[in-house]
Amino acid sequence: MTELWTPDHGAAAERTRLAWRRTVLSASVVGLLAARPAFHPDAGPREWVTAALSALGWTVLVALAYRRARGLGRRPPHPGRRTIAAYALTTIALAVLASSVVML
């Protein structure tokens, strides 16, 4: 008897969850690098505001990734359309913030 092939949704969800974890680790490094100028001895309000905004963005990214990982842990995995869109918008906002820091 021939066996029908079915995709292993559990493994796909696990790989996606691990990818979200790697993304959070990358965002942590970027957040720390963005906050670094605020600890310079002659840092001004602009550096402190930038560090605060990057910390806020990092917090939002971690919360969204945690939410998405929990959705992937369900059986069957819960689709994360709104979470993914919010994560993308937050990432774009952090990229704009980083660009403005580099340009100024």
Secondary structure, DSSP 8 states (H G I E B T S, - for coil): --------HHHHHHHHHHHHHHHHHHHHHHHHHHHGGGGSTT--HHHHHHHHHHHHHHHHHHHHHHHHHHHHHSSS----HHHHHHHHHHHHHHHHHHHHHHH-
